[in-house]
Amino acid sequence: MRVEDAQNIFDLREMAKAKLPKWLFEFVDRGTEDEVALHNNRGAFERIQLRPRMLVDVSGRKLDTTVYGKEHKMPIGIAPTGAVGMMWYQGELELARAAKAAGIPFSLATGSITSMEEIADKVGGTLWMQLYMWADRRLSHQLVRRASAAGFESLLVTVDGVVAGNREYNRRNGFAVPFRYNRKNISDVLSHPGWMLKVLGRYIANGGMPNRANFPDELKGKITSDYGGTKETRSDSLCWDDLKALRDIWPGKLLVKGILHPDDAMKSVELGADGVIVSNHGGRNCDAAPAPIEVLPDVVAAVGDRTTVLFDSGVRRGSDVVKALALGAKMVLIGRSTLYGTAAAGEAGAKRALDIYRGEISRAMAQIAALKVSDIGPQHVAFQEEGRLVPAAQPEARARAANVQPLFAQEGR
Ligand SMILES: Cc1cc2nc3c(=O)[nH]c(=O)nc-3n(C[C@H](O)[C@H](O)[C@H](O)COP(=O)(O)O)c2cc1C
């Protein structure tokens, strides 16, 4: 199958599955523990319906949107994912190019193979940097200053990864970070010769195993090398004081990624964050976490107009994007969808994924008679509850059905 023939993101997923070794595909595709959160992320979207409207001329509809004073061609951006460089040779450059061509932001993960300077020099566009706090804060602050010098506009501080998700399938597949060769993962690589030659082989031919190019010198090394002990990439002592310190040293937009509770959103705003990203890390970390789309309205109601709310997790269709916008997100970040595309065909595959989103968002907007992104609101969605449909724009009706406090205190958002 060629990427042009992929009709939707699920087709691209099948292509990625065929190309990647099983340990790598599952690392990208799966969740954590019993994968309840992973499935809920999709299930929650399915329980929300769009409310089609008729007889409105939507021929002039537009997908562009302004976020942080900048115009973006679509209301989506690329979420940071540490695995892009393993999907394709120099996958981060490929995906960043596709994002730039589509006129949307690209987020680079702390753990990427390509350095932030190389992304900025060779691609440019709207660049955001993701940060995992190291136990040694000094090292993290070095990375922050580097990102600022390289021209990155926003810093996404990931706060939902203070402990690693309990991903049992990785251990069963013989996959761990740092990567170690073993009988299981080697035989898996050998049975995917395309990936072995075109991705791994090209790295080895061009200087050896890739390294973590954004790590400070003290921690840098091949992805197979150890960086253990106190220098771990995650820090379970991460706290609000860290956010304050980051606010002091980061001159650009500061976004807190991984928020699921309105109080945490409020506190982020109080400490000077420019935005929160409502996310459960794509169901990869806490299996008992709620589906972010279900808590999005509460977060939006809590912060009001004081900050910008972004969203990710479980998005696979343009209609999912429109649902998140309707519930108050200003932009939706895309994680696995463009990883599948990049694994299928590098930049061309990532472009295909973004083209699919463009078409599907445009179609969904036409169906609800929204001419522009800012027209999309809670009046466009309804929830399935107790076998009945409850419009989001009627908070009392929704509260009655759910027998809980009104979720949509701010009607019209
Ligand atoms: C393979 C993979 C690696 C990821 N790596 C990171 C990371 O390094 N930093 C981070 O903040 N989020 C990371 N994420 C989470 C994404 O940024 C995003 O929250 C998630 O993928 C959204 O869910 P979706 O994949 O269902 O769209 C990763 C996700 C995947 C699938």
The ligand as an SDF file (V2000), in Angstrom:
LIG
                    3D

 31 33  0  0  0  0  0  0  0  0999 V2000
    5.8280    6.8930   21.3180 C   0  0  0  0  0  0  0  0  0  0  0  0
    5.4480    8.0710   22.1160 C   0  0  0  0  0  0  0  0  0  0  0  0
    6.4210    8.8300   22.7500 C   0  0  0  0  0  0  0  0  0  0  0  0
    6.0710    9.9610   23.5060 C   0  0  0  0  0  0  0  0  0  0  0  0
    7.0550   10.7070   24.0620 N   0  0  0  0  0  0  0  0  0  0  0  0
    6.7160   11.8220   24.7630 C   0  0  0  0  0  0  0  0  0  0  0  0
    7.7280   12.6520   25.2980 C   0  0  0  0  0  0  0  0  0  0  0  0
    8.9220   12.3920   25.1340 O   0  0  0  0  0  0  0  0  0  0  0  0
    7.3330   13.7450   25.9980 N   0  0  0  0  0  0  0  0  0  0  0  0
    6.0100   14.0570   26.1910 C   0  0  0  0  0  0  0  0  0  0  0  0
    5.6920   15.0480   26.8230 O   0  0  0  0  0  0  0  0  0  0  0  0
    5.0370   13.2830   25.6660 N   0  0  0  0  0  0  0  0  0  0  0  0
    5.3510   12.1830   24.9570 C   0  0  0  0  0  0  0  0  0  0  0  0
    4.3700   11.4180   24.4150 N   0  0  0  0  0  0  0  0  0  0  0  0
    2.9500   11.7950   24.6040 C   0  0  0  0  0  0  0  0  0  0  0  0
    2.4700   12.7220   23.4980 C   0  0  0  0  0  0  0  0  0  0  0  0
    3.0790   13.9810   23.5730 O   0  0  0  0  0  0  0  0  0  0  0  0
    0.9520   12.9250   23.5500 C   0  0  0  0  0  0  0  0  0  0  0  0
    0.6030   13.3760   24.8320 O   0  0  0  0  0  0  0  0  0  0  0  0
    0.1640   11.6550   23.2180 C   0  0  0  0  0  0  0  0  0  0  0  0
    0.8010   10.9100   22.2170 O   0  0  0  0  0  0  0  0  0  0  0  0
   -1.2290   12.0550   22.7630 C   0  0  0  0  0  0  0  0  0  0  0  0
   -2.0220   10.9320   22.5510 O   0  0  0  0  0  0  0  0  0  0  0  0
   -2.2730   10.2700   21.0990 P   0  0  0  0  0  0  0  0  0  0  0  0
   -1.0380    9.5230   20.7640 O   0  0  0  0  0  0  0  0  0  0  0  0
   -3.4410    9.3890   21.3480 O   0  0  0  0  0  0  0  0  0  0  0  0
   -2.5440   11.3870   20.1280 O   0  0  0  0  0  0  0  0  0  0  0  0
    4.6980   10.2950   23.6510 C   0  0  0  0  0  0  0  0  0  0  0  0
    3.7180    9.5480   23.0040 C   0  0  0  0  0  0  0  0  0  0  0  0
    4.0750    8.4480   22.2470 C   0  0  0  0  0  0  0  0  0  0  0  0
    2.9870    7.6750   21.5440 C   0  0  0  0  0  0  0  0  0  0  0  0
  1  2  1  0
  2  3  1  0
  2 30  2  0
  3  4  2  0
  4  5  1  0
  4 28  1  0
  5  6  2  0
  6  7  1  0
  6 13  1  0
  7  8  2  0
  7  9  1  0
  9 10  1  0
 10 11  2  0
 10 12  1  0
 12 13  2  0
 13 14  1  0
 14 15  1  0
 14 28  1  0
 15 16  1  0
 16 17  1  0
 16 18  1  0
 18 19  1  0
 18 20  1  0
 20 21  1  0
 20 22  1  0
 22 23  1  0
 23 24  1  0
 24 25  2  0
 24 26  1  0
 24 27  1  0
 28 29  2  0
 29 30  1  0
 30 31  1  0
M  END
$$$$
